[in-house]
Amino acid sequence: MYSKGFSKYTCQYDNKWIAFPIYISYNVLYSNEDLLNKYNKQVPLTWNELIKTASYILEEEKKQNNTDLVGYNGYFSDTEDGMASLYEFIYSYRDSMYNSYPNIDSKEASRALSMIKRLKNEISSAKLFLSDETETEKLLKNGKAIFLKYWNLDEEKNHYSYIKSLLPGNIDGVSGSSIGGNNAGINTFISKEKKRATVKVLKYITSKTIQKQLVRNNVIYTGINEIYLEENIYIYLKSRFSIDVQFISRPIFESKNYERFSRNYRKYLHSYIYGNSTLEEIIQNIEDLTKIYTITLDSENTTIGRTLSIIISILAILMTLSLSFPSIHRIKPYLSIFSNNSWTVFVLGSIILLMSSFAVFGQVTEEKCRIKSILIYIGFYFNFSPIMNKYMLMFPKNNKLFMWICNHRNLFYIGGLLLGIGIEMLGFFFSSHVTIVEYENEKRYKKCTTSSNSLFYIINNISWILIFILIISTVSIVIMDYVMIPLKPYCVNFIFISVGITIINLFIYLSLNETKSYISYVKLQVIFHILFSLSLYLFFYIFRLIYLLLLKKFGLLDKNKYDLKSQNDILNNDTSSYEENTKQKINIEQRLQTKKNTHNNSISIINTFATESISFNE
């Protein structure tokens, strides 16, 4: 019964009932009955009529030396009541009673704000407009006002010579009144016994039977609309216009910090009503309180989106072109650590990490947050899996787990990829969500967040756990190879440098919560995605290649150690080649018999790997 009325706008949050209305109150127009009768005037239905009537009566009363008369109080004080007055006044400028609340940058809102200033200048004053409820109630009692705006009071308890009616609007039939009153909810932190007792009380007070009795006796105004439509109730109403009130609730859910929002909202509007600020200035300021700012590729307010997208696109093109390096005859020997397919997977991972940064542009949604997370996982996985694969092949084959992985590595790597993607896909059904970031005097923006619930938190962050496991596993295998086998430093140095930079970037990225500026936030997000993409790509692919080319140029490489033809079987990532090579050169049973055989066989395999498989033509 409450869901059919306006109570859902004041008692619901995130589509859940958090309270129920005990009673409601709303603003009405009080018209001085004696003065209207004296000058044969009607209760105004529009704001223009109110100004015209008040101006006429004020002028006529001045002729009779009545200079203490107030035209209209406005009730635009610097309080929550003033906030309600501002909000409902703009609502009264809708083109139709069925229209929604006008945007602050609409022509309806501009006309409403201009009318407020006109009311103040022509039939009132800044002092009266800023006066609180004490001054208004005083005017109600002494009758020294033509029109007053105030909460709907009980006539029997308050004796005054004013007629109550709906607040005027821009056109006849359109009005607006803020909802007040008292709502009651149940404290989450009380005991179950107290909760059960509270539920009984609330059920009784908010029941239709009790609410109907209170309305019939003119004790309260109820939040159950259908009660006013019952004939046996309607005839007892003192304010029968109650059924026609066009309610509007204050924007209490517009911001996480409504108190700050309300304070700034009033401050900006008052700077126009009582100060020298222009409409354009205050509209922009109000927009900043409510608008969610984003960086798009064609943003009108900043070119940073276009600039960043150009940088990302150029880097992606250069990475794509670099895929041809392993096929170039003069460069191929220096990249023979991987097959062409492995280099393609490696570079593709860097490109995916780079392109995932496009997810931070435009509106932030739950789907985009999840897709970005999936792309980051795939990118890192493609980056590190070829390295892990190669160094695992070089590891001494006395470990059954490594032997199984090496013999089934396609299944192993595809399984790891699908595992990460599968867990990420589960996030679509759980708690990945978007929150609004807002700071004082800063533009608002949205960001991806995770639930504080521990289970959901793990689900939302499982990709990062898998990424760290992948990185640590790769580094561990490389270190074990380096310790057990005398690999040359340049075989591992570039890996350690790139991994170190990646880990530092990851920790900074994950600890980066938010910034005050939405532009700075997007910049940092894109920068870190670029760093993720470039760290391994540059050091393990480009810089390593340049380093080896320089060694060759200055004659620092031992050419006798580089015989590409004799090493192809070991360095080729093809499974059948590896297995054939294993059968021919490694007798696992013999390796397990003595440490000496194990050591000698290991050195034999890795010495070949350490030379980087480079052949030089004399």
C-alpha positions in Angstrom: 0.0 0.0 0.0 2.9 2.4 0.6 4.7 1.4 -2.6 1.8 2.9 -4.7 2.4 6.4 -3.3 5.3 8.9 -2.9 6.7 7.1 0.2 8.9 5.0 -2.0 10.9 8.1 -2.9 11.7 8.9 0.8 11.8 5.4 2.3 13.5 3.4 -0.3 17.2 3.1 -1.1 18.7 0.8 -3.8 15.1 -0.6 -4.4 14.9 -1.7 -0.7 12.6 -0.3 2.0 14.7 1.1 4.8 11.9 2.8 6.7 8.1 3.5 6.7 6.4 6.9 7.0 4.7 7.6 10.3 3.3 10.8 9.0 4.1 13.3 6.2 4.1 17.0 5.9 4.4 19.3 2.9 4.6 23.0 2.1 1.6 25.0 1.2 0.7 28.6 0.3 -0.9 30.7 3.0 -3.0 33.6 1.6 -4.2 36.5 3.8 -8.0 36.0 3.5 -8.8 39.5 4.9 -6.6 41.3 2.4 -7.7 39.2 -0.6 -11.4 39.9 0.3 -10.6 43.6 0.8 -9.2 44.0 -2.7 -11.4 41.3 -4.3 -8.5 39.1 -5.3 -8.3 35.4 -5.7 -5.8 32.9 -4.4 -3.0 32.8 -7.0 -2.5 29.7 -9.1 0.8 30.8 -10.8 3.8 32.7 -9.6 3.1 35.6 -12.0 -0.4 35.9 -10.5 1.1 35.9 -7.0 3.5 38.8 -7.9 0.8 40.7 -9.6 -1.6 40.4 -6.7 1.0 41.0 -4.0 2.4 44.1 -5.8 -1.1 45.6 -6.2 -2.0 45.0 -2.5 1.4 46.3 -1.3 0.9 49.5 -3.3 -2.6 50.1 -2.1 -1.6 49.4 1.5 1.2 51.9 1.3 -1.3 54.6 0.3 -2.9 53.9 3.7 0.5 54.1 5.5 0.7 50.3 6.0 4.5 50.0 5.3 5.0 46.9 7.5 3.2 44.5 5.2 5.2 41.6 3.7 4.4 40.5 0.1 5.9 37.0 0.3 8.4 35.3 2.6 9.9 32.8 0.2 11.3 30.7 3.0 14.6 30.3 1.2 16.6 30.2 4.4 20.1 28.6 4.6 18.7 25.5 6.3 17.2 22.2 5.1 13.8 24.0 4.9 15.4 26.4 2.5 16.8 23.5 0.5 13.3 22.1 0.3 12.0 25.5 -0.9 14.6 25.7 -3.7 14.0 22.2 -4.9 10.3 22.4 -5.0 10.3 25.8 -6.7 12.3 24.4 -9.6 9.9 21.4 -9.7 7.0 23.8 -10.0 8.3 25.0 -13.4 7.7 21.7 -15.2 5.9 22.1 -18.5 3.4 19.4 -17.4 2.4 17.8 -14.1 3.5 14.5 -15.6 7.0 15.6 -16.4 10.0 14.6 -14.2 12.2 17.0 -12.3 13.9 19.5 -14.7 17.7 19.3 -15.1 19.5 22.2 -13.6 20.8 23.3 -17.0 17.3 23.3 -18.6 15.3 26.3 -19.6 12.7 25.4 -16.9 15.3 25.6 -14.1 16.6 28.9 -15.5 13.1 30.4 -15.5 12.5 29.2 -12.0 15.7 30.7 -10.6 15.0 34.0 -12.4 11.5 34.0 -10.9 12.9 33.5 -7.3 15.1 36.5 -7.8 12.2 38.5 -9.2 10.0 37.6 -6.2 12.7 38.8 -3.8 13.3 42.1 -5.6 9.6 43.0 -6.3 7.5 41.9 -3.3 10.0 40.9 -0.6 13.6 41.3 0.4 16.8 39.2 1.0 16.3 39.5 4.8 12.8 38.1 4.6 13.8 35.3 2.1 16.6 34.2 4.5 14.4 34.3 7.6 13.8 31.0 9.4 10.6 29.4 10.7 10.4 31.7 13.8 9.8 34.8 11.6 7.4 32.9 9.4 5.3 31.7 12.3 5.3 35.2 13.7 3.9 36.5 10.5 1.3 33.8 10.5 0.1 34.9 13.9 0.2 38.7 13.4 -1.3 38.6 9.9 1.3 41.1 8.5 1.9 39.1 5.3 -0.1 38.8 2.1 1.4 35.4 1.1 3.5 33.0 3.1 5.0 29.6 2.3 5.3 27.2 5.1 4.6 23.6 6.2 1.0 22.5 6.4 -0.1 23.2 10.0 -3.2 22.0 11.8 -5.8 24.8 11.7 -7.4 23.8 15.0 -4.1 24.2 16.9 -3.1 27.4 15.1 -5.5 30.3 14.9 -4.7 32.5 12.0 -6.6 34.3 9.2 -5.0 32.6 6.2 -6.4 30.4 3.5 -4.3 27.3 2.7 -3.8 26.1 -0.9 -1.4 24.4 -3.2 1.8 26.3 -4.0 1.6 28.1 -7.3 3.5 27.0 -10.4 4.7 28.4 -13.7 1.4 27.4 -15.3 -2.0 26.6 -13.9 -2.2 22.9 -12.8 1.5 22.5 -12.2 2.8 22.8 -8.7 5.4 21.2 -6.4 5.8 20.6 -2.7 8.6 19.0 -0.8 7.8 16.0 1.4 8.6 16.3 5.1 7.5 14.3 8.1 8.9 11.4 10.1 10.0 8.0 8.9 10.8 5.1 11.1 13.1 2.2 10.6 14.8 -0.5 12.6 18.3 -0.3 13.9 20.4 -3.2 12.5 22.6 -3.4 15.6 19.9 -4.0 18.3 19.1 -7.4 19.7 16.6 -9.8 18.0 14.1 -9.4 20.8 14.1 -5.6 20.4 13.8 -6.0 16.6 10.7 -8.2 17.0 9.2 -5.7 19.4 9.9 -2.8 17.1 8.4 -4.6 14.2 5.1 -5.0 16.1 5.0 -1.3 17.0 5.7 -0.3 13.4 3.1 -2.7 12.0 0.6 -1.1 14.3 1.4 2.5 13.7 1.8 2.2 9.9 -1.2 -0.1 9.4 -4.0 1.2 7.2 -6.6 1.1 10.0 -4.6 3.3 12.4 -3.5 5.7 9.6 -7.1 6.1 8.5 -8.2 6.9 12.1 -5.5 9.5 12.4 -6.3 11.1 9.1 -10.0 11.2 9.8 -9.3 13.0 13.1 -7.0 15.5 11.3 -4.1 14.4 13.4 -1.7 13.5 10.6 -1.3 13.4 6.9 -0.6 9.8 5.8 1.7 8.3 3.2 -1.0 5.9 2.1 -2.5 7.7 -0.9 -5.6 5.4 -1.3 -6.9 6.5 2.1 -7.6 10.0 0.8 -9.8 8.5 -2.0 -12.2 6.9 0.4 -15.4 9.0 0.6 -15.8 8.6 4.4 -12.4 10.1 4.9 -12.5 12.8 2.3 -15.5 14.6 3.8 -13.5 15.0 7.1 -10.5 16.6 5.5 -9.9 20.2 6.4 -7.3 20.6 3.6 -9.1 18.7 0.8 -6.4 19.9 -1.7 -4.1 17.3 0.0 -5.0 14.7 -2.6 -3.8 17.0 -5.4 -0.4 17.8 -3.9 2.4 17.2 -6.4 5.1 15.9 -4.1 8.9 16.0 -4.7 11.4 14.5 -2.3 14.7 16.2 -1.6 17.7 14.6 -3.4 18.9 12.8 -0.3 20.4 10.0 -2.4 22.1 12.2 -4.9 25.3 12.1 -3.0 27.1 9.9 -0.4 27.4 13.0 1.7 24.0 14.7 1.4 24.7 17.3 4.1 27.7 18.6 2.0 25.6 18.3 -1.2 22.8 20.3 0.4 25.1 23.0 1.8 26.9 23.5 -1.5 23.6 23.5 -3.5 22.2 26.3 -1.3 25.5 28.2 -1.4 25.6 28.3 -5.2 21.9 29.2 -5.6 22.1 31.8 -2.9 25.1 33.4 -4.7 22.7 34.1 -7.6 19.6 35.0 -5.6 21.3 37.2 -3.1 24.6 37.9 -4.8 26.1 38.8 -8.2 26.8 35.4 -9.6 25.3 34.7 -13.1 23.0 31.9 -14.0 25.6 30.3 -16.2 28.1 30.2 -13.3 25.8 28.7 -10.7 24.3 26.2 -13.2 27.8 24.9 -13.9 28.6 24.7 -10.2 25.3 22.8 -9.5 26.1 20.5 -12.4 29.4 19.7 -10.7 27.5 18.5 -7.7 25.3 16.1 -9.6 27.0 15.3 -12.8 29.3 12.2 -13.2 32.3 13.3 -15.2 34.1 11.0 -17.6 36.9 11.1 -20.1 35.8 10.2 -23.6 37.7 10.1 -26.9 35.8 13.2 -28.0 35.4 15.1 -24.6 34.4 18.7 -25.1 35.9 19.8 -21.7 39.3 18.2 -22.2 41.5 16.7 -25.0 43.2 14.3 -22.7 41.1 11.4 -23.9 42.0 12.0 -27.5 45.7 12.4 -26.6 45.8 9.2 -24.6 44.0 7.2 -27.2 46.5 8.3 -29.9 49.4 7.3 -27.7 47.8 3.9 -27.0 47.1 3.4 -30.7 50.6 4.3 -31.8 52.1 1.9 -29.2 49.8 -0.9 -30.3 50.7 -0.4 -34.0 54.4 -0.4 -33.2 54.0 -3.6 -31.1 52.1 -5.2 -34.0 54.9 -4.3 -36.5 57.5 -5.7 -34.2 56.0 -9.1 -34.6 57.9 -9.3 -37.9 61.3 -9.2 -36.1 61.6 -13.0 -35.6 61.1 -13.5 -39.3 63.8 -11.1 -40.4 66.9 -13.2 -41.3 69.5 -10.9 -39.7 67.6 -10.6 -36.5 66.1 -14.1 -36.2 69.2 -15.7 -34.5 69.0 -13.3 -31.6 65.3 -14.1 -31.0 65.6 -17.9 -31.3 65.0 -18.4 -27.6 61.3 -18.5 -28.6 59.5 -19.9 -31.6 57.6 -17.4 -33.8 54.3 -18.6 -32.2 55.6 -17.9 -28.7 56.8 -14.4 -29.7 53.4 -13.8 -31.1 51.7 -14.9 -27.9 54.2 -12.8 -25.9 53.7 -9.6 -27.9 49.9 -10.2 -28.1 49.8 -10.1 -24.3 51.5 -6.7 -24.2 49.0 -5.4 -26.8 46.0 -6.7 -24.7 47.4 -5.1 -21.6 47.7 -1.9 -23.6 44.2 -2.0 -25.1 42.6 -2.8 -21.7 43.2 0.8 -20.8 40.3 1.8 -23.2 38.0 0.4 -20.5 38.6 3.5 -18.3 37.2 5.9 -21.0 33.5 6.8 -21.1 30.8 5.7 -18.5 32.1 3.3 -15.9 29.8 0.2 -15.7 30.0 -3.1 -13.9 30.4 -4.9 -17.2 33.4 -2.7 -18.2 35.0 -3.2 -14.8 34.8 -7.0 -15.2 36.0 -6.9 -18.9 39.0 -4.8 -17.9 39.9 -7.2 -15.2 39.7 -10.2 -17.6 41.8 -8.4 -20.2 44.5 -7.6 -17.6 44.6 -11.3 -16.6 44.8 -12.5 -20.2 47.5 -9.9 -21.0 49.7 -10.9 -18.1 49.1 -14.6 -18.8 50.2 -14.3 -22.4 53.3 -12.3 -21.3 54.6 -14.7 -18.8 53.5 -18.2 -20.0 56.1 -18.3 -22.9 58.9 -17.4 -20.5 57.7 -20.0 -17.9 57.4 -22.6 -20.7 60.9 -22.0 -22.0 62.7 -22.0 -18.7 60.7 -25.0 -17.5 61.9 -27.0 -20.5 65.5 -26.2 -19.4 64.9 -27.4 -15.8 66.6 -30.7 -14.9 64.1 -33.4 -15.7 64.2 -35.2 -12.3 61.0 -33.6 -11.2 57.9 -35.6 -12.0 55.6 -32.5 -11.8 57.8 -30.6 -14.3 58.0 -33.7 -16.5 54.2 -33.9 -16.6 53.8 -30.2 -17.3 56.4 -30.3 -20.0 54.7 -33.3 -21.7 51.3 -31.7 -21.4 52.1 -28.1 -21.4 49.5 -27.1 -24.0 46.8 -28.5 -21.6 48.5 -26.9 -18.7 48.6 -23.4 -20.2 45.2 -23.5 -21.7 43.8 -24.8 -18.4 45.4 -21.9 -16.5 44.0 -19.4 -19.0 40.5 -20.8 -18.8 40.7 -21.0 -15.0 41.4 -17.3 -14.7 38.8 -16.3 -17.2 36.2 -18.6 -15.6 36.7 -17.2 -12.2 36.6 -13.7 -13.6 33.3 -14.6 -15.4 31.9 -15.6 -12.0 32.3 -12.0 -11.0 29.5 -11.1 -13.4 27.1 -12.8 -10.9 28.6 -11.4 -7.8 29.6 -8.1 -6.3 31.7 -6.1 -8.8 30.2 -2.7 -8.6 30.8 1.0 -9.3 31.0 3.7 -6.7 30.9 7.5 -7.0 34.0 9.4 -5.9 33.3 12.9 -4.7 35.4 15.6 -2.9 34.7 19.1 -1.8 34.9 21.5 -4.8 35.8 18.7 -7.2 34.0 17.1 -10.1 32.5 13.7 -9.4 33.4 10.5 -11.2 32.9 6.8 -10.9 35.4 4.0 -10.4 35.4 0.2 -10.2 35.3 -1.2 -6.6 35.0 -4.5 -4.9 32.6 -5.6 -2.2 33.8 -5.5 1.4 32.4 -8.9 1.9 35.4 -11.3 2.3 34.1 -14.0 -0.1 33.1 -11.6 -2.8 36.4 -9.7 -2.2 38.4 -12.8 -3.0 36.3 -13.6 -6.1 36.7 -10.0 -7.4 40.5 -10.1 -6.8 41.2 -13.7 -7.7 42.7 -12.6 -11.0 45.3 -10.6 -9.2 46.1 -13.6 -7.0 46.6 -15.8 -10.1 48.7 -13.1 -11.8 51.0 -12.9 -8.8 51.2 -16.7 -8.7 52.1 -16.7 -12.4 54.8 -14.1 -11.9 56.3 -15.7 -8.7 56.3 -19.2 -10.4 58.1 -17.8 -13.5 60.7 -16.0 -11.4 61.2 -19.1 -9.2 61.8 -21.4 -12.2 64.2 -18.9 -13.7 66.1 -18.5 -10.4 66.4 -22.3 -9.9 67.7 -22.6 -13.5 70.2 -19.8 -12.8 71.4 -21.4 -9.5 71.6 -25.0 -10.7 73.0 -24.3 -14.1 75.6 -21.7 -15.0 73.5 -19.5 -17.2 75.0 -16.3 -18.5 73.7 -13.1 -16.7 72.1 -11.7 -19.9 69.9 -14.9 -20.0 68.1 -13.8 -16.8 69.0 -10.2 -16.1 66.4 -8.7 -18.5 63.8 -11.0 -17.0 64.6 -9.9 -13.4 64.5 -6.3 -14.3 61.2 -6.4 -16.2 59.6 -8.6 -13.5 60.8 -6.2 -10.8 59.3 -3.2 -12.6 56.1 -5.1 -13.2 55.7 -6.1 -9.5 56.4 -2.5 -8.4 53.8 -1.2 -10.8 51.3 -3.8 -9.6 51.7 -2.8 -6.0 51.4 0.9 -6.8 48.4 0.3 -9.0 46.6 -1.8 -6.5 47.3 0.7 -3.7 46.1 3.6 -5.8 42.6 4.0 -4.4 41.4 7.3 -5.9 42.4 10.9 -6.6 40.4 14.1 -6.2 40.5 14.9 -9.9 38.7 12.6 -12.4 41.2 13.6 -15.0 44.2 12.6 -12.8 42.5 9.3 -12.0 42.0 8.4 -15.7 45.6 9.5 -16.5 47.1 7.3 -13.8 44.9 4.3 -14.8 46.1 4.6 -18.4 49.7 5.2 -17.4 49.8 2.1 -15.3 48.2 0.0 -18.1 50.9 1.3 -20.5 53.6 0.5 -17.9 52.2 -3.0 -17.5 52.3 -3.5 -21.2 55.8 -2.0 -21.8 57.7 -3.4 -18.8 58.2 -7.0 -20.2 57.8 -6.0 -23.8 60.7 -3.5 -23.8 63.1 -5.3 -21.5 62.7 -8.9 -22.6 62.0 -8.3 -26.2 63.4 -4.9 -27.5 66.2 -4.0 -25.0 67.4 -7.6 -24.9 67.6 -7.7 -28.7 69.4 -4.4 -28.8 71.8 -5.6 -26.2 72.7 -8.7 -28.1 73.1 -6.8 -31.3 75.5 -4.4 -29.6 77.5 -7.3 -28.2 77.8 -8.7 -31.7 78.8 -5.4 -33.1 81.6 -4.9 -30.7 82.7 -8.5 -30.9 81.9 -9.4 -27.3 80.0 -12.6 -28.2 81.9 -15.9 -28.5 80.9 -17.0 -32.0 82.2 -20.5 -31.5 79.5 -21.1 -28.9 76.6 -20.2 -31.2 75.6 -23.0 -33.5 71.9 -22.5 -34.3 71.6 -25.8 -36.2 72.7 -28.0 -33.3 70.3 -26.3 -30.9 67.1 -26.1 -32.7 65.7 -29.2 -31.1 66.1 -27.9 -27.6 65.0 -24.3 -28.2 62.0 -25.3 -30.4 58.8 -25.1 -28.4 57.1 -27.8 -30.4 56.1 -30.6 -28.1 57.0 -33.5 -30.4 60.5 -32.0 -30.9 60.9 -31.7 -27.2 59.9 -35.2 -26.5 62.1 -36.6 -29.2 65.0 -34.6 -27.9 64.3 -35.8 -24.4 64.3 -39.5 -25.5 67.6 -39.0 -27.4 69.6 -37.1 -24.9 68.1 -37.7 -21.4 67.8 -41.0 -19.7 65.6 -40.1 -16.7 66.3 -43.3 -14.8 70.1 -42.7 -15.0 69.7 -39.1 -13.9 67.9 -40.2 -10.7 70.6 -42.7 -9.8 73.5 -40.2 -9.0 73.8 -36.5 -8.4 76.9 -36.5 -10.6 74.9 -37.6 -13.7 72.1 -35.2 -12.9 74.6 -32.3 -12.7 76.4 -33.2 -15.9 73.3 -33.7 -17.9 71.8 -30.4 -16.6 74.9 -28.4 -17.6 74.9 -30.1 -21.0 71.4 -29.0 -21.7 71.5 -25.5 -20.3 74.9 -24.5 -21.7 73.3 -24.9 -25.1 70.4 -22.7 -24.0 72.7 -20.1 -22.4 74.3 -19.3 -25.7 71.0 -17.9 -26.9 71.0 -20.1 -30.0 72.7 -17.5 -32.1 74.6 -18.4 -35.2 76.8 -16.0 -37.1 77.7 -16.0 -40.7 81.4 -15.4 -41.1 
